[in-house]
Amino acid sequence: MKSNPLKKQGSKKNLIIILAIIMLFTMGILALTHDIILTNYFAYRICKADPQPKTFIKETVSFPESIYWEDNVYPGFDEKDRLLMIRNYLDGVHLKTMALNAPDGAIYLFTATAADWQESKDIKALKRKGNYFDTLDTEAGIIAGRSKLYTPETLPQLNYSVVFNPVALTSFQQRYLWSDEVIIRDNKTGEVIGFNRRLMHRWYILNPDVALGNRYYYPHAMCGESGMFLEGLVYSYAKSFHNQIQKHAVGLNFLLYKRK
């Protein structure tokens, strides 16, 4: 029997339609998941590369006495940030001298004693009346008013330094990832006593930032520690000072979102 040419043409047409549907379905899946695939591919390679380990603490310091903080990510500490750092770290007992780099390149040096915080301590202990938080702001402002300005060349050596740096990624990798690091150094010996390099991924197409809608990256790290709070662990006193280790008035995740 002779084959029916119309039947063959119909079968071929059906096959083309099926292949087209499969191709369109595959393209649709890739359009929705390509960022997940590329993110995890890049993250695997970056997380396996040096430096290793991505996070370590060699030493904790209860009485650092003096620290220089250099933030090259924001970059620098603006006026609000400097007041926040004074409130959260410069207790005048464990830390008596603190230097902070500013966005304009200047370095502000602050000094404090325990007496600078006496009024807020008395209010907290119910020894006198007053608004505790307003008093903290006033005391921090007085300390800030005594600041001295330096340049990187004229700043005297302080006992420790905490340096925040962005980590270079290719322009293509930056579409999917963010990386930064913190290096804590004992300036007396030159030894790095704390380090964290974290790799954060951007929000996925299938997992957008529904909760807030204004964050640049997903809050959990692909490697390294997700929070830039390593210094709060090394300088363990800070948590008990005013129960805060925040450094900037605006979190980095929100700041990067505004810049994009």
PASEBA-1860 file (N, C-alpha, C; in nm, 3 decimals):
! residues 260
1> MKSNPLKK> 0.083/-0.121/0.000/0.000/0.000/0.000/0.086/0.125/0.000 ~ 0.040/0.224/-0.073/0.114/0.350/-0.077/0.081/0.433/0.047 ~ 0.188/0.498/0.100/0.166/0.585/0.216/0.093/0.711/0.176 ~ 0.019/0.762/0.269/-0.059/0.883/0.244/0.028/1.005/0.269 ~ 0.062/1.082/0.163/0.149/1.199/0.181/0.088/1.305/0.272 ~ -0.046/1.313/0.271/-0.110/1.413/0.357/-0.094/1.377/0.504 ~ -0.096/1.245/0.530/-0.079/1.198/0.667/0.062/1.228/0.716 ~ 0.161/1.208/0.627/0.301/1.236/0.663/0.321/1.384/0.693
9> QGSKKNLI> 0.260/1.468/0.608/0.272/1.612/0.629/0.209/1.654/0.761 ~ 0.095/1.590/0.794/0.029/1.621/0.919/0.113/1.581/1.039 ~ 0.178/1.465/1.032/0.264/1.419/1.142/0.383/1.512/1.160 ~ 0.442/1.554/1.047/0.558/1.644/1.052/0.518/1.778/1.113 ~ 0.399/1.825/1.075/0.350/1.953/1.128/0.327/1.943/1.278 ~ 0.271/1.831/1.323/0.247/1.810/1.467/0.377/1.807/1.545 ~ 0.481/1.742/1.485/0.612/1.735/1.549/0.673/1.874/1.565 ~ 0.660/1.957/1.461/0.712/2.094/1.466/0.641/2.174/1.574
17> IILAIIML> 0.510/2.154/1.585/0.434/2.226/1.687/0.478/2.184/1.827 ~ 0.497/2.053/1.845/0.540/2.001/1.975/0.677/2.055/2.012 ~ 0.770/2.055/1.915/0.905/2.107/1.940/0.901/2.256/1.972 ~ 0.814/2.329/1.903/0.802/2.473/1.928/0.749/2.499/2.069 ~ 0.652/2.418/2.110/0.597/2.433/2.246/0.704/2.404/2.350 ~ 0.781/2.295/2.326/0.889/2.260/2.420/0.993/2.372/2.427 ~ 1.027/2.427/2.310/1.127/2.535/2.305/1.077/2.659/2.377 ~ 0.952/2.695/2.355/0.896/2.812/2.421/0.888/2.791/2.573
25> FTMGILAL> 0.851/2.669/2.613/0.844/2.637/2.755/0.983/2.647/2.819 ~ 1.084/2.592/2.749/1.222/2.596/2.800/1.272/2.739/2.812 ~ 1.243/2.820/2.709/1.284/2.960/2.711/1.215/3.035/2.825 ~ 1.090/3.002/2.850/1.018/3.066/2.960/1.078/3.031/3.096 ~ 1.112/2.902/3.112/1.175/2.858/3.237/1.309/2.926/3.256 ~ 1.390/2.934/3.149/1.522/2.999/3.159/1.509/3.148/3.188 ~ 1.406/3.211/3.131/1.386/3.354/3.156/1.359/3.380/3.303 ~ 1.292/3.285/3.368/1.256/3.302/3.509/1.365/3.253/3.605
33> THDIILTN> 1.452/3.165/3.557/1.551/3.103/3.647/1.696/3.129/3.609 ~ 1.720/3.203/3.500/1.859/3.225/3.457/1.941/3.293/3.566 ~ 1.877/3.385/3.643/1.950/3.454/3.748/1.991/3.358/3.860 ~ 1.906/3.261/3.891/1.940/3.161/3.993/2.058/3.075/3.946 ~ 2.054/3.034/3.820/2.160/2.948/3.765/2.293/3.023/3.763 ~ 2.294/3.146/3.711/2.419/3.223/3.701/2.469/3.262/3.840 ~ 2.379/3.301/3.928/2.419/3.339/4.064/2.492/3.225/4.133 ~ 2.435/3.107/4.128/2.495/2.993/4.197/2.623/2.946/4.129
41> YFAYRICK> 2.632/2.962/3.999/2.757/2.927/3.928/2.870/3.021/3.972 ~ 2.843/3.152/3.969/2.945/3.249/4.010/2.980/3.232/4.158 ~ 2.877/3.212/4.241/2.900/3.199/4.385/2.987/3.078/4.417 ~ 2.964/2.968/4.348/3.045/2.847/4.372/3.192/2.875/4.347 ~ 3.221/2.943/4.237/3.360/2.972/4.202/3.423/3.073/4.298 ~ 3.347/3.177/4.334/3.399/3.280/4.423/3.419/3.225/4.564 ~ 3.324/3.148/4.612/3.332/3.096/4.749/3.444/2.993/4.764 ~ 3.479/2.923/4.657/3.587/2.825/4.662/3.725/2.890/4.650
49> ADPQPKTF> 3.727/3.012/4.599/3.855/3.081/4.577/3.908/3.141/4.707 ~ 4.035/3.182/4.706/4.094/3.252/4.821/4.027/3.387/4.837 ~ 4.030/3.447/4.956/4.092/3.394/5.078/4.006/3.289/5.147 ~ 4.072/3.199/5.215/4.006/3.098/5.296/4.068/3.099/5.436 ~ 3.993/3.091/5.543/3.846/3.092/5.544/3.792/3.232/5.517 ~ 3.666/3.240/5.485/3.603/3.369/5.457/3.578/3.449/5.584 ~ 3.569/3.381/5.696/3.542/3.447/5.823/3.626/3.383/5.933 ~ 3.691/3.466/6.014/3.760/3.413/6.131/3.778/3.523/6.236
57> IKETVSFP> 3.787/3.480/6.360/3.820/3.568/6.472/3.934/3.502/6.549 ~ 4.049/3.566/6.550/4.165/3.513/6.623/4.169/3.560/6.767 ~ 4.108/3.674/6.790/4.120/3.735/6.923/4.001/3.824/6.950 ~ 3.951/3.822/7.072/3.851/3.919/7.115/3.918/4.017/7.211 ~ 3.874/4.141/7.208/3.941/4.248/7.282/3.838/4.318/7.370 ~ 3.857/4.310/7.499/3.763/4.374/7.593/3.795/4.522/7.613 ~ 3.924/4.558/7.609/3.964/4.696/7.631/4.056/4.744/7.518 ~ 3.998/4.774/7.401/4.082/4.820/7.290/4.144/4.957/7.314
65> ESIYWEDN> 4.077/5.042/7.389/4.120/5.178/7.424/4.116/5.275/7.306 ~ 4.170/5.235/7.190/4.163/5.326/7.074/4.148/5.245/6.945 ~ 4.057/5.291/6.858/4.028/5.223/6.732/4.011/5.327/6.621 ~ 4.066/5.295/6.504/4.040/5.374/6.383/3.947/5.294/6.293 ~ 3.834/5.355/6.259/3.735/5.290/6.170/3.744/5.357/6.033 ~ 3.765/5.276/5.932/3.771/5.328/5.794/3.671/5.253/5.709 ~ 3.570/5.324/5.663/3.466/5.262/5.580/3.484/5.311/5.436 ~ 3.524/5.219/5.348/3.543/5.252/5.207/3.427/5.201/5.122
73> VYPGFDEK> 3.319/5.158/5.186/3.203/5.108/5.115/3.100/5.218/5.096 ~ 3.068/5.292/5.204/2.964/5.396/5.193/3.001/5.511/5.100 ~ 3.113/5.574/5.098/3.228/5.557/5.188/3.223/5.659/5.301 ~ 3.286/5.624/5.412/3.300/5.715/5.524/3.176/5.723/5.612 ~ 3.194/5.791/5.726/3.086/5.812/5.824/3.043/5.958/5.818 ~ 2.916/5.982/5.784/2.869/6.120/5.781/2.837/6.166/5.923 ~ 2.781/6.286/5.937/2.759/6.343/6.071/2.668/6.255/6.156 ~ 2.558/6.206/6.097/2.467/6.119/6.172/2.536/5.990/6.213
81> DRLLMIRN> 2.615/5.935/6.121/2.686/5.810/6.150/2.787/5.830/6.262 ~ 2.854/5.944/6.261/2.955/5.968/6.365/2.891/5.976/6.503 ~ 2.776/6.042/6.511/2.704/6.047/6.640/2.661/5.907/6.684 ~ 2.618/5.827/6.588/2.577/5.690/6.618/2.694/5.607/6.669 ~ 2.809/5.622/6.606/2.929/5.548/6.648/2.974/5.589/6.788 ~ 2.964/5.719/6.817/2.999/5.766/6.952/2.906/5.701/7.054 ~ 2.777/5.701/7.025/2.679/5.643/7.117/2.700/5.493/7.138 ~ 2.738/5.423/7.031/2.741/5.277/7.036/2.875/5.217/7.078
89> YLDGVHLK> 2.984/5.294/7.065/3.115/5.234/7.089/3.203/5.311/7.188 ~ 3.196/5.444/7.185/3.292/5.525/7.261/3.244/5.541/7.406 ~ 3.263/5.437/7.487/3.209/5.440/7.623/3.300/5.510/7.723 ~ 3.424/5.541/7.685/3.514/5.611/7.775/3.583/5.521/7.876 ~ 3.553/5.393/7.872/3.615/5.295/7.962/3.691/5.191/7.879 ~ 3.616/5.116/7.800/3.679/5.017/7.713/3.741/5.085/7.590 ~ 3.669/5.182/7.538/3.718/5.260/7.424/3.718/5.407/7.460 ~ 3.837/5.467/7.462/3.852/5.606/7.504/3.880/5.700/7.387
97> TMALNAPD> 3.934/5.645/7.277/3.967/5.725/7.159/3.919/5.652/7.035 ~ 3.850/5.725/6.949/3.797/5.665/6.826/3.813/5.762/6.710 ~ 3.863/5.712/6.598/3.877/5.793/6.477/3.789/5.733/6.368 ~ 3.726/5.820/6.290/3.635/5.779/6.183/3.665/5.857/6.056 ~ 3.674/5.788/5.943/3.691/5.860/5.817/3.556/5.915/5.772 ~ 3.559/6.031/5.712/3.437/6.099/5.666/3.427/6.089/5.514 ~ 3.308/6.113/5.456/3.293/6.105/5.311/3.385/6.200/5.233 ~ 3.426/6.311/5.295/3.512/6.407/5.225/3.660/6.373/5.237
105> GAIYLFTA> 3.694/6.262/5.303/3.833/6.221/5.316/3.899/6.261/5.446 ~ 3.835/6.351/5.522/3.890/6.391/5.653/3.870/6.279/5.753 ~ 3.948/6.283/5.860/3.934/6.185/5.968/3.904/6.260/6.097 ~ 3.794/6.223/6.161/3.752/6.284/6.287/3.798/6.196/6.402 ~ 3.864/6.258/6.501/3.909/6.184/6.618/3.831/6.233/6.740 ~ 3.774/6.139/6.814/3.693/6.170/6.931/3.752/6.103/7.055 ~ 3.740/6.171/7.166/3.783/6.113/7.294/3.670/6.126/7.395 ~ 3.665/6.031/7.488/3.559/6.034/7.589/3.607/5.966/7.716
113> TAADWQES> 3.545/6.004/7.826/3.567/5.935/7.954/3.430/5.885/8.004 ~ 3.432/5.803/8.106/3.306/5.751/8.161/3.218/5.866/8.211 ~ 3.281/5.974/8.256/3.205/6.088/8.309/3.118/6.153/8.202 ~ 3.156/6.141/8.075/3.077/6.201/7.967/2.938/6.139/7.955 ~ 2.921/6.018/8.008/2.793/5.948/7.999/2.723/5.938/8.134 ~ 2.769/6.014/8.231/2.717/5.998/8.368/2.570/6.032/8.381 ~ 2.527/6.139/8.315/2.387/6.181/8.330/2.292/6.074/8.277 ~ 2.319/6.017/8.160/2.232/5.913/8.106/2.237/5.787/8.193
121> KDIKALKR> 2.353/5.757/8.250/2.364/5.642/8.341/2.275/5.663/8.464 ~ 2.276/5.785/8.517/2.194/5.814/8.635/2.045/5.804/8.604 ~ 2.007/5.848/8.484/1.865/5.839/8.445/1.824/5.694/8.430 ~ 1.912/5.615/8.369/1.881/5.473/8.351/1.873/5.401/8.485 ~ 1.955/5.443/8.580/1.954/5.381/8.714/1.848/5.442/8.805 ~ 1.766/5.533/8.747/1.656/5.598/8.821/1.707/5.686/8.936 ~ 1.831/5.736/8.922/1.887/5.825/9.023/1.849/5.970/8.997 ~ 1.801/5.996/8.875/1.756/6.131/8.841/1.652/6.118/8.730
129> KGNYFDTL> 1.575/6.224/8.712/1.471/6.224/8.611/1.525/6.278/8.479 ~ 1.462/6.238/8.372/1.502/6.285/8.240/1.473/6.181/8.134 ~ 1.480/6.224/8.008/1.461/6.132/7.896/1.594/6.067/7.862 ~ 1.601/5.937/7.879/1.727/5.865/7.862/1.785/5.883/7.721 ~ 1.704/5.864/7.618/1.756/5.868/7.481/1.792/6.009/7.438 ~ 1.713/6.107/7.481/1.747/6.245/7.449/1.879/6.284/7.517 ~ 1.898/6.235/7.637/2.022/6.264/7.710/2.142/6.199/7.640 ~ 2.125/6.077/7.592/2.231/6.011/7.516/2.270/6.094/7.394
137> DTEAGIIA> 2.170/6.145/7.323/2.198/6.227/7.205/2.274/6.353/7.243 ~ 2.235/6.415/7.353/2.303/6.537/7.399/2.448/6.507/7.436 ~ 2.469/6.400/7.510/2.605/6.363/7.551/2.692/6.331/7.430 ~ 2.636/6.257/7.333/2.710/6.225/7.211/2.746/6.351/7.134 ~ 2.651/6.447/7.131/2.677/6.574/7.062/2.789/6.653/7.126 ~ 2.796/6.651/7.258/2.903/6.722/7.329/3.039/6.659/7.297 ~ 3.043/6.526/7.296/3.168/6.457/7.261/3.207/6.488/7.117 ~ 3.107/6.488/7.027/3.135/6.519/6.886/3.189/6.661/6.869
145> GRSKLYTP> 3.141/6.751/6.952/3.186/6.890/6.944/3.332/6.908/6.981 ~ 3.393/6.811/7.049/3.533/6.819/7.087/3.626/6.750/6.985 ~ 3.571/6.711/6.872/3.649/6.632/6.775/3.768/6.711/6.721 ~ 3.868/6.636/6.679/3.985/6.694/6.612/3.996/6.634/6.473 ~ 4.038/6.717/6.378/4.046/6.673/6.239/4.189/6.634/6.203 ~ 4.199/6.523/6.128/4.329/6.474/6.081/4.316/6.431/5.936 ~ 4.430/6.407/5.875/4.436/6.343/5.744/4.493/6.203/5.766 ~ 4.485/6.114/5.666/4.546/5.982/5.684/4.695/5.990/5.718
153> ETLPQLNY> 4.762/6.096/5.672/4.905/6.110/5.697/4.936/6.160/5.838 ~ 4.846/6.241/5.894/4.875/6.302/6.025/4.809/6.228/6.142 ~ 4.719/6.134/6.113/4.650/6.063/6.221/4.750/5.980/6.302 ~ 4.753/5.999/6.433/4.842/5.916/6.516/4.796/5.770/6.514 ~ 4.889/5.678/6.534/4.853/5.537/6.531/4.767/5.502/6.652 ~ 4.655/5.438/6.625/4.568/5.389/6.731/4.590/5.239/6.748 ~ 4.542/5.185/6.858/4.573/5.045/6.890/4.519/4.945/6.788 ~ 4.399/4.974/6.737/4.334/4.880/6.645/4.274/4.957/6.528
161> SVVFNPVA> 4.249/4.885/6.420/4.179/4.944/6.306/4.075/4.847/6.255 ~ 3.964/4.903/6.208/3.857/4.826/6.145/3.833/4.889/6.009 ~ 3.858/4.812/5.903/3.849/4.865/5.768/3.746/4.786/5.688 ~ 3.652/4.859/5.628/3.550/4.798/5.543/3.581/4.830/5.397 ~ 3.583/4.728/5.313/3.614/4.747/5.172/3.511/4.677/5.083 ~ 3.477/4.740/4.969/3.400/4.663/4.869/3.495/4.564/4.803 ~ 3.445/4.449/4.764/3.525/4.348/4.695/3.491/4.353/4.547 ~ 3.593/4.361/4.464/3.573/4.378/4.320/3.508/4.254/4.257
169> LTSFQQRY> 3.405/4.278/4.178/3.341/4.176/4.096/3.336/4.228/3.953 ~ 3.326/4.139/3.857/3.311/4.185/3.719/3.175/4.253/3.704 ~ 3.161/4.336/3.600/3.035/4.406/3.579/2.920/4.308/3.559 ~ 2.949/4.193/3.498/2.845/4.092/3.477/2.807/4.027/3.609 ~ 2.906/3.995/3.693/2.879/3.936/3.824/2.799/4.030/3.913 ~ 2.824/4.161/3.897/2.754/4.260/3.980/2.604/4.264/3.953 ~ 2.561/4.210/3.841/2.418/4.203/3.814/2.347/4.108/3.911 ~ 2.425/4.016/3.967/2.367/3.910/4.048/2.421/3.904/4.190
177> LWSDEVII> 2.534/3.969/4.216/2.601/3.951/4.345/2.653/4.083/4.401 ~ 2.675/4.083/4.532/2.743/4.193/4.602/2.842/4.131/4.700 ~ 2.962/4.191/4.710/3.060/4.137/4.804/3.134/4.251/4.872 ~ 3.158/4.235/5.003/3.239/4.330/5.078/3.311/4.256/5.189 ~ 3.400/4.326/5.256/3.480/4.261/5.361/3.511/4.359/5.472 ~ 3.539/4.303/5.589/3.586/4.382/5.703/3.715/4.318/5.753 ~ 3.816/4.403/5.778/3.946/4.357/5.828/3.973/4.427/5.960 ~ 3.993/4.350/6.066/4.023/4.406/6.198/4.167/4.373/6.230
185> RDNKTGEV> 4.245/4.477/6.257/4.389/4.459/6.274/4.437/4.516/6.407 ~ 4.528/4.442/6.470/4.599/4.492/6.587/4.718/4.573/6.535 ~ 4.709/4.705/6.546/4.813/4.790/6.488/4.945/4.783/6.563 ~ 4.941/4.731/6.685/5.065/4.719/6.763/5.152/4.606/6.708 ~ 5.087/4.502/6.656/5.162/4.386/6.603/5.148/4.372/6.452 ~ 5.049/4.441/6.395/5.022/4.427/6.252/4.940/4.304/6.218 ~ 4.898/4.226/6.317/4.825/4.101/6.293/4.677/4.127/6.268 ~ 4.622/4.057/6.171/4.478/4.060/6.147/4.412/3.968/6.248
193> IGFNRRLM> 4.326/4.023/6.334/4.264/3.942/6.440/4.118/3.909/6.410 ~ 4.064/3.969/6.305/3.928/3.938/6.264/3.909/3.969/6.117 ~ 3.834/3.883/6.048/3.815/3.902/5.904/3.682/3.841/5.863 ~ 3.614/3.909/5.773/3.492/3.854/5.713/3.478/3.905/5.571 ~ 3.472/3.812/5.476/3.438/3.848/5.338/3.309/3.776/5.304 ~ 3.208/3.854/5.278/3.077/3.793/5.252/3.037/3.812/5.107 ~ 2.962/3.717/5.057/2.908/3.723/4.921/2.756/3.715/4.932 ~ 2.690/3.822/4.887/2.545/3.831/4.896/2.486/3.825/4.755
201> HRWYILNP> 2.373/3.756/4.740/2.311/3.752/4.607/2.194/3.848/4.599 ~ 2.175/3.901/4.478/2.062/3.989/4.453/1.932/3.909/4.461 ~ 1.822/3.976/4.474/1.693/3.908/4.480/1.663/3.840/4.347 ~ 1.608/3.721/4.354/1.576/3.644/4.233/1.444/3.692/4.173 ~ 1.428/3.666/4.043/1.302/3.698/3.976/1.187/3.624/4.041 ~ 1.211/3.498/4.078/1.107/3.417/4.141/1.096/3.440/4.291 ~ 1.188/3.518/4.345/1.184/3.549/4.489/1.218/3.696/4.511 ~ 1.129/3.786/4.471/1.153/3.930/4.487/1.140/3.973/4.632
209> DVALGNRY> 1.182/4.095/4.660/1.175/4.149/4.796/1.033/4.198/4.824 ~ 0.945/4.103/4.849/0.805/4.137/4.871/0.785/4.206/5.006 ~ 0.862/4.165/5.107/0.842/4.216/5.242/0.865/4.366/5.252 ~ 0.978/4.414/5.198/1.012/4.556/5.210/1.018/4.627/5.074 ~ 1.072/4.560/4.975/1.076/4.617/4.841/1.186/4.717/4.816 ~ 1.272/4.741/4.915/1.377/4.842/4.896/1.513/4.792/4.943 ~ 1.537/4.661/4.930/1.666/4.604/4.966/1.740/4.558/4.841 ~ 1.870/4.578/4.840/1.951/4.549/4.722/1.981/4.401/4.708
217> YYPHAMCG> 2.009/4.335/4.821/2.046/4.194/4.816/1.970/4.115/4.922 ~ 1.963/3.984/4.901/1.899/3.893/4.994/1.981/3.891/5.124 ~ 1.917/3.889/5.241/1.990/3.911/5.367/2.081/3.797/5.414 ~ 2.077/3.680/5.349/2.161/3.569/5.393/2.276/3.548/5.294 ~ 2.397/3.532/5.348/2.517/3.523/5.265/2.530/3.387/5.199 ~ 2.591/3.386/5.081/2.622/3.261/5.012/2.753/3.204/5.066 ~ 2.841/3.292/5.114/2.957/3.252/5.193/3.002/3.372/5.274 ~ 3.076/3.347/5.383/3.104/3.452/5.479/2.983/3.473/5.569
225> ESGMFLEG> 2.997/3.563/5.666/2.887/3.593/5.756/2.802/3.704/5.697 ~ 2.671/3.689/5.701/2.582/3.782/5.632/2.583/3.921/5.693 ~ 2.589/3.931/5.826/2.590/4.063/5.891/2.730/4.118/5.901 ~ 2.746/4.249/5.880/2.877/4.313/5.896/2.897/4.351/6.042 ~ 2.882/4.254/6.133/2.887/4.281/6.276/3.004/4.210/6.342 ~ 3.104/4.173/6.263/3.219/4.102/6.318/3.287/4.185/6.426 ~ 3.294/4.317/6.405/3.361/4.403/6.503/3.289/4.402/6.637 ~ 3.156/4.379/6.635/3.081/4.368/6.759/3.115/4.242/6.837
233> LVYSYAKS> 3.166/4.141/6.767/3.210/4.018/6.833/3.352/4.032/6.885 ~ 3.439/4.096/6.805/3.577/4.116/6.849/3.581/4.211/6.969 ~ 3.509/4.323/6.958/3.503/4.419/7.069/3.375/4.390/7.148 ~ 3.381/4.287/7.229/3.262/4.231/7.291/3.194/4.326/7.389 ~ 3.265/4.427/7.436/3.206/4.520/7.532/3.092/4.600/7.471 ~ 3.097/4.622/7.337/3.008/4.717/7.273/2.861/4.682/7.292 ~ 2.830/4.555/7.288/2.690/4.514/7.299/2.630/4.552/7.434 ~ 2.714/4.555/7.536/2.664/4.587/7.670/2.667/4.737/7.700
241> FHNQIQKH> 2.724/4.817/7.609/2.734/4.961/7.634/2.595/5.024/7.624 ~ 2.542/5.035/7.504/2.406/5.083/7.486/2.322/4.983/7.409 ~ 2.366/4.856/7.413/2.293/4.746/7.350/2.279/4.765/7.199 ~ 2.378/4.831/7.138/2.374/4.855/6.993/2.515/4.841/6.936 ~ 2.524/4.785/6.813/2.652/4.784/6.743/2.636/4.838/6.601 ~ 2.525/4.908/6.577/2.500/4.968/6.447/2.601/5.079/6.420 ~ 2.642/5.092/6.292/2.746/5.190/6.256/2.693/5.305/6.170 ~ 2.591/5.278/6.091/2.539/5.380/6.000/2.389/5.399/6.020
249> AVGLNFLL> 2.345/5.523/6.002/2.204/5.553/6.019/2.120/5.482/5.913 ~ 2.176/5.465/5.793/2.108/5.394/5.684/2.184/5.266/5.656 ~ 2.116/5.153/5.661/2.181/5.025/5.637/2.233/5.015/5.494 ~ 2.340/4.939/5.474/2.402/4.927/5.342/2.307/4.868/5.239 ~ 2.227/4.770/5.280/2.134/4.707/5.187/2.038/4.809/5.126 ~ 1.991/4.903/5.208/1.898/5.007/5.162/1.972/5.114/5.083 ~ 2.096/5.145/5.126/2.174/5.247/5.056/2.206/5.203/4.913 ~ 2.248/5.079/4.896/2.279/5.028/4.762/2.156/5.026/4.673
257> YKRK> 2.041/4.996/4.732/1.916/4.996/4.655/1.887/5.136/4.600 ~ 1.910/5.238/4.683/1.886/5.375/4.638/1.982/5.416/4.527 ~ 2.103/5.361/4.530/2.203/5.400/4.431/2.187/5.334/4.295 ~ 2.117/5.221/4.293/2.115/5.141/4.169/2.041/5.213/4.057
END
